[in-house]
Amino acid sequence: MNAKIINGEAVFQGVITQIFNPLYQLITALAVVYFLFGVAKFIYDINNPEKKTDGKNHLLWGLFGLFIILSLGGILPFFISIFGGAFK
């Protein structure tokens, strides 16, 4: 029987590159779409104060989500470079 030795670091790196990176990109794209939806809703309902407020809320939460997602994308590589790890 041919037993294959599994390197734990290689498996972990594979999970990161095959699952988490595309998931991060998908969540970022969804946040951008949500933000742009808020922009469109705000512009479309500019004359209606109640609906305009709804558009502002979409803008605010979309921007907040983008800030969180992009901040994590910048902070994680910083910590990885400090502490090292399998993410290189």
Biopython code that builds the backbone (N, CA, C, O; Angstrom):
import numpy as np
from Bio.PDB.StructureBuilder import StructureBuilder

atoms = [
    (1, "MET", "N", (0.849, -1.172, 0.000)),
    (1, "MET", "CA", (0.000, 0.000, 0.000)),
    (1, "MET", "C", (0.893, 1.231, 0.000)),
    (1, "MET", "O", (1.893, 1.289, 0.715)),
    (2, "ASN", "N", (0.520, 2.210, -0.806)),
    (2, "ASN", "CA", (1.293, 3.439, -0.938)),
    (2, "ASN", "C", (0.679, 4.515, -0.037)),
    (2, "ASN", "O", (-0.324, 5.132, -0.397)),
    (3, "ALA", "N", (1.273, 4.731, 1.113)),
    (3, "ALA", "CA", (0.751, 5.725, 2.049)),
    (3, "ALA", "C", (1.343, 7.088, 1.716)),
    (3, "ALA", "O", (2.555, 7.244, 1.573)),
    (4, "LYS", "N", (0.481, 8.041, 1.601)),
    (4, "LYS", "CA", (0.919, 9.399, 1.286)),
    (4, "LYS", "C", (0.964, 10.212, 2.575)),
    (4, "LYS", "O", (-0.021, 10.279, 3.311)),
    (5, "ILE", "N", (2.098, 10.821, 2.840)),
    (5, "ILE", "CA", (2.250, 11.645, 4.032)),
    (5, "ILE", "C", (1.647, 13.011, 3.747)),
    (5, "ILE", "O", (2.010, 13.674, 2.775)),
    (6, "ILE", "N", (0.729, 13.421, 4.598)),
    (6, "ILE", "CA", (0.055, 14.708, 4.424)),
    (6, "ILE", "C", (0.746, 15.745, 5.289)),
    (6, "ILE", "O", (0.856, 15.595, 6.506)),
    (7, "ASN", "N", (1.207, 16.791, 4.640)),
    (7, "ASN", "CA", (1.845, 17.882, 5.339)),
    (7, "ASN", "C", (0.749, 18.822, 5.839)),
    (7, "ASN", "O", (-0.010, 19.367, 5.037)),
    (8, "GLY", "N", (0.662, 19.014, 7.132)),
    (8, "GLY", "CA", (-0.395, 19.844, 7.707)),
    (8, "GLY", "C", (-0.345, 21.279, 7.226)),
    (8, "GLY", "O", (-1.388, 21.896, 7.010)),
    (9, "GLU", "N", (0.848, 21.818, 7.055)),
    (9, "GLU", "CA", (0.982, 23.198, 6.591)),
    (9, "GLU", "C", (0.498, 23.332, 5.150)),
    (9, "GLU", "O", (-0.119, 24.336, 4.795)),
    (10, "ALA", "N", (0.771, 22.335, 4.325)),
    (10, "ALA", "CA", (0.326, 22.366, 2.926)),
    (10, "ALA", "C", (-1.194, 22.282, 2.846)),
    (10, "ALA", "O", (-1.817, 22.945, 2.016)),
    (11, "VAL", "N", (-1.782, 21.470, 3.705)),
    (11, "VAL", "CA", (-3.247, 21.359, 3.734)),
    (11, "VAL", "C", (-3.857, 22.685, 4.182)),
    (11, "VAL", "O", (-4.835, 23.152, 3.599)),
    (12, "PHE", "N", (-3.287, 23.278, 5.202)),
    (12, "PHE", "CA", (-3.782, 24.551, 5.706)),
    (12, "PHE", "C", (-3.657, 25.641, 4.641)),
    (12, "PHE", "O", (-4.576, 26.440, 4.460)),
    (13, "GLN", "N", (-2.540, 25.674, 3.948)),
    (13, "GLN", "CA", (-2.325, 26.644, 2.867)),
    (13, "GLN", "C", (-3.334, 26.416, 1.747)),
    (13, "GLN", "O", (-3.841, 27.378, 1.169)),
    (14, "GLY", "N", (-3.627, 25.180, 1.438)),
    (14, "GLY", "CA", (-4.614, 24.863, 0.417)),
    (14, "GLY", "C", (-6.004, 25.328, 0.798)),
    (14, "GLY", "O", (-6.747, 25.834, -0.044)),
    (15, "VAL", "N", (-6.359, 25.160, 2.053)),
    (15, "VAL", "CA", (-7.669, 25.630, 2.528)),
    (15, "VAL", "C", (-7.752, 27.146, 2.404)),
    (15, "VAL", "O", (-8.773, 27.682, 1.974)),
    (16, "ILE", "N", (-6.696, 27.825, 2.774)),
    (16, "ILE", "CA", (-6.679, 29.284, 2.690)),
    (16, "ILE", "C", (-6.831, 29.736, 1.243)),
    (16, "ILE", "O", (-7.661, 30.597, 0.949)),
    (17, "THR", "N", (-6.045, 29.172, 0.344)),
    (17, "THR", "CA", (-6.060, 29.647, -1.042)),
    (17, "THR", "C", (-7.289, 29.186, -1.808)),
    (17, "THR", "O", (-7.750, 29.893, -2.704)),
    (18, "GLN", "N", (-7.828, 28.026, -1.479)),
    (18, "GLN", "CA", (-8.949, 27.496, -2.245)),
    (18, "GLN", "C", (-10.314, 27.876, -1.682)),
    (18, "GLN", "O", (-11.294, 27.894, -2.426)),
    (19, "ILE", "N", (-10.404, 28.178, -0.402)),
    (19, "ILE", "CA", (-11.706, 28.480, 0.212)),
    (19, "ILE", "C", (-11.792, 29.919, 0.680)),
    (19, "ILE", "O", (-12.702, 30.639, 0.269)),
    (20, "PHE", "N", (-10.880, 30.357, 1.522)),
    (20, "PHE", "CA", (-11.016, 31.660, 2.153)),
    (20, "PHE", "C", (-10.739, 32.829, 1.207)),
    (20, "PHE", "O", (-11.419, 33.852, 1.294)),
    (21, "ASN", "N", (-9.776, 32.707, 0.322)),
    (21, "ASN", "CA", (-9.516, 33.807, -0.615)),
    (21, "ASN", "C", (-10.700, 34.070, -1.542)),
    (21, "ASN", "O", (-11.089, 35.229, -1.687)),
    (22, "PRO", "N", (-11.295, 33.054, -2.179)),
    (22, "PRO", "CA", (-12.488, 33.337, -2.997)),
    (22, "PRO", "C", (-13.671, 33.837, -2.167)),
    (22, "PRO", "O", (-14.455, 34.662, -2.634)),
    (23, "LEU", "N", (-13.797, 33.336, -0.937)),
    (23, "LEU", "CA", (-14.877, 33.798, -0.065)),
    (23, "LEU", "C", (-14.698, 35.272, 0.294)),
    (23, "LEU", "O", (-15.669, 36.028, 0.329)),
    (24, "TYR", "N", (-13.462, 35.676, 0.560)),
    (24, "TYR", "CA", (-13.161, 37.085, 0.851)),
    (24, "TYR", "C", (-13.495, 37.961, -0.356)),
    (24, "TYR", "O", (-14.071, 39.039, -0.205)),
    (25, "GLN", "N", (-13.135, 37.499, -1.545)),
    (25, "GLN", "CA", (-13.428, 38.264, -2.760)),
    (25, "GLN", "C", (-14.932, 38.363, -2.996)),
    (25, "GLN", "O", (-15.420, 39.409, -3.422)),
    (26, "LEU", "N", (-15.669, 37.294, -2.726)),
    (26, "LEU", "CA", (-17.121, 37.313, -2.896)),
    (26, "LEU", "C", (-17.773, 38.290, -1.924)),
    (26, "LEU", "O", (-18.651, 39.059, -2.316)),
    (27, "ILE", "N", (-17.358, 38.269, -0.680)),
    (27, "ILE", "CA", (-17.934, 39.172, 0.320)),
    (27, "ILE", "C", (-17.603, 40.622, -0.023)),
    (27, "ILE", "O", (-18.446, 41.503, 0.146)),
    (28, "THR", "N", (-16.400, 40.877, -0.498)),
    (28, "THR", "CA", (-16.028, 42.227, -0.912)),
    (28, "THR", "C", (-16.888, 42.689, -2.083)),
    (28, "THR", "O", (-17.354, 43.829, -2.101)),
    (29, "ALA", "N", (-17.099, 41.819, -3.052)),
    (29, "ALA", "CA", (-17.939, 42.166, -4.204)),
    (29, "ALA", "C", (-19.374, 42.437, -3.777)),
    (29, "ALA", "O", (-20.004, 43.360, -4.291)),
    (30, "LEU", "N", (-19.898, 41.651, -2.849)),
    (30, "LEU", "CA", (-21.256, 41.882, -2.356)),
    (30, "LEU", "C", (-21.368, 43.218, -1.626)),
    (30, "LEU", "O", (-22.380, 43.908, -1.758)),
    (31, "ALA", "N", (-20.356, 43.588, -0.867)),
    (31, "ALA", "CA", (-20.366, 44.871, -0.172)),
    (31, "ALA", "C", (-20.334, 46.031, -1.161)),
    (31, "ALA", "O", (-21.000, 47.045, -0.951)),
    (32, "VAL", "N", (-19.566, 45.887, -2.236)),
    (32, "VAL", "CA", (-19.519, 46.934, -3.263)),
    (32, "VAL", "C", (-20.870, 47.058, -3.951)),
    (32, "VAL", "O", (-21.345, 48.168, -4.190)),
    (33, "VAL", "N", (-21.492, 45.930, -4.272)),
    (33, "VAL", "CA", (-22.811, 45.954, -4.912)),
    (33, "VAL", "C", (-23.837, 46.593, -3.986)),
    (33, "VAL", "O", (-24.665, 47.385, -4.435)),
    (34, "TYR", "N", (-23.795, 46.261, -2.703)),
    (34, "TYR", "CA", (-24.733, 46.841, -1.737)),
    (34, "TYR", "C", (-24.539, 48.351, -1.635)),
    (34, "TYR", "O", (-25.511, 49.103, -1.559)),
    (35, "PHE", "N", (-23.282, 48.790, -1.633)),
    (35, "PHE", "CA", (-22.996, 50.220, -1.590)),
    (35, "PHE", "C", (-23.519, 50.913, -2.846)),
    (35, "PHE", "O", (-24.147, 51.967, -2.755)),
    (36, "LEU", "N", (-23.266, 50.333, -4.008)),
    (36, "LEU", "CA", (-23.741, 50.927, -5.261)),
    (36, "LEU", "C", (-25.264, 50.914, -5.349)),
    (36, "LEU", "O", (-25.858, 51.815, -5.942)),
    (37, "PHE", "N", (-25.903, 49.896, -4.762)),
    (37, "PHE", "CA", (-27.357, 49.875, -4.679)),
    (37, "PHE", "C", (-27.850, 51.058, -3.852)),
    (37, "PHE", "O", (-28.846, 51.692, -4.202)),
    (38, "GLY", "N", (-27.159, 51.353, -2.764)),
    (38, "GLY", "CA", (-27.521, 52.507, -1.947)),
    (38, "GLY", "C", (-27.353, 53.814, -2.700)),
    (38, "GLY", "O", (-28.175, 54.720, -2.561)),
    (39, "VAL", "N", (-26.296, 53.921, -3.498)),
    (39, "VAL", "CA", (-26.086, 55.125, -4.312)),
    (39, "VAL", "C", (-27.225, 55.283, -5.304)),
    (39, "VAL", "O", (-27.785, 56.371, -5.441)),
    (40, "ALA", "N", (-27.571, 54.204, -5.998)),
    (40, "ALA", "CA", (-28.648, 54.259, -6.990)),
    (40, "ALA", "C", (-29.978, 54.584, -6.328)),
    (40, "ALA", "O", (-30.747, 55.387, -6.855)),
    (41, "LYS", "N", (-30.260, 53.980, -5.191)),
    (41, "LYS", "CA", (-31.519, 54.228, -4.475)),
    (41, "LYS", "C", (-31.577, 55.675, -3.994)),
    (41, "LYS", "O", (-32.629, 56.311, -4.065)),
    (42, "PHE", "N", (-30.469, 56.190, -3.514)),
    (42, "PHE", "CA", (-30.424, 57.570, -3.047)),
    (42, "PHE", "C", (-30.682, 58.545, -4.201)),
    (42, "PHE", "O", (-31.454, 59.492, -4.053)),
    (43, "ILE", "N", (-30.046, 58.315, -5.332)),
    (43, "ILE", "CA", (-30.220, 59.209, -6.480)),
    (43, "ILE", "C", (-31.626, 59.085, -7.055)),
    (43, "ILE", "O", (-32.239, 60.093, -7.409)),
    (44, "TYR", "N", (-32.144, 57.864, -7.153)),
    (44, "TYR", "CA", (-33.470, 57.652, -7.727)),
    (44, "TYR", "C", (-34.560, 58.289, -6.869)),
    (44, "TYR", "O", (-35.521, 58.845, -7.402)),
    (45, "ASP", "N", (-34.419, 58.213, -5.554)),
    (45, "ASP", "CA", (-35.444, 58.732, -4.637)),
    (45, "ASP", "C", (-35.026, 60.058, -4.010)),
    (45, "ASP", "O", (-35.334, 60.307, -2.845)),
    (46, "ILE", "N", (-34.343, 60.900, -4.747)),
    (46, "ILE", "CA", (-33.823, 62.153, -4.199)),
    (46, "ILE", "C", (-34.938, 63.103, -3.755)),
    (46, "ILE", "O", (-34.737, 63.904, -2.843)),
    (47, "ASN", "N", (-36.104, 63.020, -4.386)),
    (47, "ASN", "CA", (-37.203, 63.940, -4.055)),
    (47, "ASN", "C", (-38.118, 63.425, -2.962)),
    (47, "ASN", "O", (-38.952, 64.178, -2.461)),
    (48, "ASN", "N", (-37.988, 62.181, -2.584)),
    (48, "ASN", "CA", (-38.820, 61.604, -1.539)),
    (48, "ASN", "C", (-37.973, 61.450, -0.272)),
    (48, "ASN", "O", (-37.094, 60.589, -0.218)),
    (49, "PRO", "N", (-38.232, 62.287, 0.761)),
    (49, "PRO", "CA", (-37.369, 62.280, 1.955)),
    (49, "PRO", "C", (-37.328, 60.932, 2.683)),
    (49, "PRO", "O", (-36.280, 60.544, 3.200)),
    (50, "GLU", "N", (-38.455, 60.215, 2.728)),
    (50, "GLU", "CA", (-38.465, 58.943, 3.458)),
    (50, "GLU", "C", (-37.630, 57.887, 2.733)),
    (50, "GLU", "O", (-36.849, 57.171, 3.360)),
    (51, "LYS", "N", (-37.796, 57.792, 1.420)),
    (51, "LYS", "CA", (-37.039, 56.813, 0.658)),
    (51, "LYS", "C", (-35.577, 57.239, 0.519)),
    (51, "LYS", "O", (-34.687, 56.397, 0.405)),
    (52, "LYS", "N", (-35.337, 58.548, 0.531)),
    (52, "LYS", "CA", (-33.964, 59.051, 0.471)),
    (52, "LYS", "C", (-33.187, 58.615, 1.716)),
    (52, "LYS", "O", (-32.003, 58.288, 1.635)),
    (53, "THR", "N", (-33.855, 58.613, 2.851)),
    (53, "THR", "CA", (-33.235, 58.164, 4.096)),
    (53, "THR", "C", (-32.879, 56.679, 4.011)),
    (53, "THR", "O", (-31.842, 56.252, 4.518)),
    (54, "ASP", "N", (-33.740, 55.905, 3.370)),
    (54, "ASP", "CA", (-33.455, 54.485, 3.180)),
    (54, "ASP", "C", (-32.203, 54.310, 2.322)),
    (54, "ASP", "O", (-31.361, 53.460, 2.614)),
    (55, "GLY", "N", (-32.081, 55.111, 1.268)),
    (55, "GLY", "CA", (-30.884, 55.069, 0.432)),
    (55, "GLY", "C", (-29.637, 55.464, 1.203)),
    (55, "GLY", "O", (-28.570, 54.879, 1.015)),
    (56, "LYS", "N", (-29.775, 56.465, 2.078)),
    (56, "LYS", "CA", (-28.633, 56.874, 2.913)),
    (56, "LYS", "C", (-28.191, 55.738, 3.832)),
    (56, "LYS", "O", (-26.998, 55.521, 4.044)),
    (57, "ASN", "N", (-29.178, 55.014, 4.373)),
    (57, "ASN", "CA", (-28.840, 53.887, 5.253)),
    (57, "ASN", "C", (-28.089, 52.803, 4.490)),
    (57, "ASN", "O", (-27.132, 52.229, 5.010)),
    (58, "HIS", "N", (-28.515, 52.517, 3.260)),
    (58, "HIS", "CA", (-27.793, 51.538, 2.440)),
    (58, "HIS", "C", (-26.371, 52.020, 2.154)),
    (58, "HIS", "O", (-25.419, 51.241, 2.202)),
    (59, "LEU", "N", (-26.242, 53.308, 1.859)),
    (59, "LEU", "CA", (-24.906, 53.875, 1.630)),
    (59, "LEU", "C", (-24.029, 53.721, 2.868)),
    (59, "LEU", "O", (-22.882, 53.283, 2.777)),
    (60, "LEU", "N", (-24.573, 54.080, 4.009)),
    (60, "LEU", "CA", (-23.814, 54.030, 5.254)),
    (60, "LEU", "C", (-23.372, 52.612, 5.590)),
    (60, "LEU", "O", (-22.201, 52.387, 5.893)),
    (61, "TRP", "N", (-24.296, 51.650, 5.542)),
    (61, "TRP", "CA", (-23.954, 50.284, 5.909)),
    (61, "TRP", "C", (-23.058, 49.630, 4.872)),
    (61, "TRP", "O", (-22.206, 48.811, 5.214)),
    (62, "GLY", "N", (-23.245, 49.986, 3.606)),
    (62, "GLY", "CA", (-22.342, 49.472, 2.577)),
    (62, "GLY", "C", (-20.929, 49.990, 2.762)),
    (62, "GLY", "O", (-19.963, 49.241, 2.613)),
    (63, "LEU", "N", (-20.805, 51.262, 3.086)),
    (63, "LEU", "CA", (-19.494, 51.853, 3.332)),
    (63, "LEU", "C", (-18.848, 51.267, 4.587)),
    (63, "LEU", "O", (-17.646, 51.003, 4.613)),
    (64, "PHE", "N", (-19.651, 51.070, 5.614)),
    (64, "PHE", "CA", (-19.163, 50.460, 6.848)),
    (64, "PHE", "C", (-18.665, 49.034, 6.581)),
    (64, "PHE", "O", (-17.602, 48.646, 7.066)),
    (65, "GLY", "N", (-19.427, 48.261, 5.816)),
    (65, "GLY", "CA", (-19.016, 46.905, 5.481)),
    (65, "GLY", "C", (-17.742, 46.886, 4.663)),
    (65, "GLY", "O", (-16.852, 46.072, 4.911)),
    (66, "LEU", "N", (-17.647, 47.782, 3.688)),
    (66, "LEU", "CA", (-16.421, 47.867, 2.887)),
    (66, "LEU", "C", (-15.218, 48.222, 3.750)),
    (66, "LEU", "O", (-14.138, 47.655, 3.584)),
    (67, "PHE", "N", (-15.408, 49.157, 4.665)),
    (67, "PHE", "CA", (-14.315, 49.543, 5.556)),
    (67, "PHE", "C", (-13.828, 48.352, 6.374)),
    (67, "PHE", "O", (-12.624, 48.124, 6.487)),
    (68, "ILE", "N", (-14.755, 47.598, 6.941)),
    (68, "ILE", "CA", (-14.387, 46.443, 7.766)),
    (68, "ILE", "C", (-13.670, 45.393, 6.916)),
    (68, "ILE", "O", (-12.622, 44.879, 7.308)),
    (69, "ILE", "N", (-14.241, 45.077, 5.752)),
    (69, "ILE", "CA", (-13.663, 44.036, 4.910)),
    (69, "ILE", "C", (-12.276, 44.429, 4.416)),
    (69, "ILE", "O", (-11.341, 43.632, 4.491)),
    (70, "LEU", "N", (-12.140, 45.646, 3.915)),
    (70, "LEU", "CA", (-10.849, 46.075, 3.387)),
    (70, "LEU", "C", (-9.820, 46.293, 4.495)),
    (70, "LEU", "O", (-8.622, 46.109, 4.277)),
    (71, "SER", "N", (-10.283, 46.684, 5.677)),
    (71, "SER", "CA", (-9.362, 46.802, 6.807)),
    (71, "SER", "C", (-8.804, 45.436, 7.199)),
    (71, "SER", "O", (-7.609, 45.297, 7.463)),
    (72, "LEU", "N", (-9.670, 44.438, 7.235)),
    (72, "LEU", "CA", (-9.197, 43.086, 7.537)),
    (72, "LEU", "C", (-8.219, 42.604, 6.473)),
    (72, "LEU", "O", (-7.236, 41.931, 6.785)),
    (73, "GLY", "N", (-8.490, 42.950, 5.219)),
    (73, "GLY", "CA", (-7.582, 42.565, 4.142)),
    (73, "GLY", "C", (-6.220, 43.217, 4.263)),
    (73, "GLY", "O", (-5.233, 42.674, 3.768)),
    (74, "GLY", "N", (-6.146, 44.367, 4.909)),
    (74, "GLY", "CA", (-4.869, 45.037, 5.112)),
    (74, "GLY", "C", (-4.193, 44.673, 6.419)),
    (74, "GLY", "O", (-2.965, 44.627, 6.493)),
    (75, "ILE", "N", (-4.982, 44.413, 7.447)),
    (75, "ILE", "CA", (-4.420, 44.119, 8.768)),
    (75, "ILE", "C", (-3.897, 42.695, 8.854)),
    (75, "ILE", "O", (-2.845, 42.461, 9.450)),
    (76, "LEU", "N", (-4.612, 41.738, 8.270)),
    (76, "LEU", "CA", (-4.185, 40.340, 8.373)),
    (76, "LEU", "C", (-2.796, 40.097, 7.792)),
    (76, "LEU", "O", (-1.985, 39.441, 8.446)),
    (77, "PRO", "N", (-2.480, 40.595, 6.589)),
    (77, "PRO", "CA", (-1.097, 40.379, 6.098)),
    (77, "PRO", "C", (-0.041, 41.029, 6.999)),
    (77, "PRO", "O", (1.079, 40.528, 7.103)),
    (78, "PHE", "N", (-0.396, 42.139, 7.645)),
    (78, "PHE", "CA", (0.536, 42.780, 8.574)),
    (78, "PHE", "C", (0.845, 41.857, 9.752)),
    (78, "PHE", "O", (2.009, 41.670, 10.104)),
    (79, "PHE", "N", (-0.192, 41.279, 10.360)),
    (79, "PHE", "CA", (0.030, 40.365, 11.481)),
    (79, "PHE", "C", (0.735, 39.092, 11.037)),
    (79, "PHE", "O", (1.547, 38.535, 11.776)),
    (80, "ILE", "N", (0.427, 38.635, 9.840)),
    (80, "ILE", "CA", (1.081, 37.433, 9.335)),
    (80, "ILE", "C", (2.572, 37.682, 9.127)),
    (80, "ILE", "O", (3.397, 36.809, 9.395)),
    (81, "SER", "N", (2.911, 38.875, 8.649)),
    (81, "SER", "CA", (4.330, 39.178, 8.461)),
    (81, "SER", "C", (5.054, 39.300, 9.796)),
    (81, "SER", "O", (6.244, 38.999, 9.888)),
    (82, "ILE", "N", (4.351, 39.733, 10.819)),
    (82, "ILE", "CA", (4.971, 39.839, 12.143)),
    (82, "ILE", "C", (5.147, 38.474, 12.777)),
    (82, "ILE", "O", (6.231, 38.149, 13.263)),
    (83, "PHE", "N", (4.088, 37.665, 12.779)),
    (83, "PHE", "CA", (4.111, 36.385, 13.479)),
    (83, "PHE", "C", (4.494, 35.207, 12.589)),
    (83, "PHE", "O", (4.684, 34.099, 13.089)),
    (84, "GLY", "N", (4.609, 35.423, 11.292)),
    (84, "GLY", "CA", (4.929, 34.331, 10.373)),
    (84, "GLY", "C", (3.732, 33.419, 10.212)),
    (84, "GLY", "O", (2.645, 33.730, 10.699)),
    (85, "GLY", "N", (3.910, 32.340, 9.563)),
    (85, "GLY", "CA", (2.810, 31.382, 9.429)),
    (85, "GLY", "C", (2.752, 30.793, 8.040)),
    (85, "GLY", "O", (3.657, 30.969, 7.225)),
    (86, "ALA", "N", (1.683, 30.102, 7.798)),
    (86, "ALA", "CA", (1.514, 29.354, 6.548)),
    (86, "ALA", "C", (0.860, 30.169, 5.453)),
    (86, "ALA", "O", (0.537, 29.616, 4.403)),
    (87, "PHE", "N", (0.653, 31.452, 5.652)),
    (87, "PHE", "CA", (-0.072, 32.256, 4.683)),
    (87, "PHE", "C", (0.822, 32.825, 3.590)),
    (87, "PHE", "O", (0.316, 33.465, 2.669)),
    (88, "LYS", "N", (2.095, 32.622, 3.657)),
    (88, "LYS", "CA", (3.034, 33.236, 2.702)),
    (88, "LYS", "C", (2.895, 32.635, 1.338)),
    (88, "LYS", "O", (3.605, 33.031, 0.414)),
]
sb = StructureBuilder()
sb.init_structure("model")
sb.init_model(0)
sb.init_chain("A")
sb.init_seg("    ")
for serial, (resi, resn, name, xyz) in enumerate(atoms, 1):
    if name == "N":
        sb.init_residue(resn, " ", resi, " ")
    sb.init_atom(name, np.array(xyz, "f"), 0.0, 1.0, " ", f" {name:<3s}", serial, name[0])
structure = sb.get_structure()
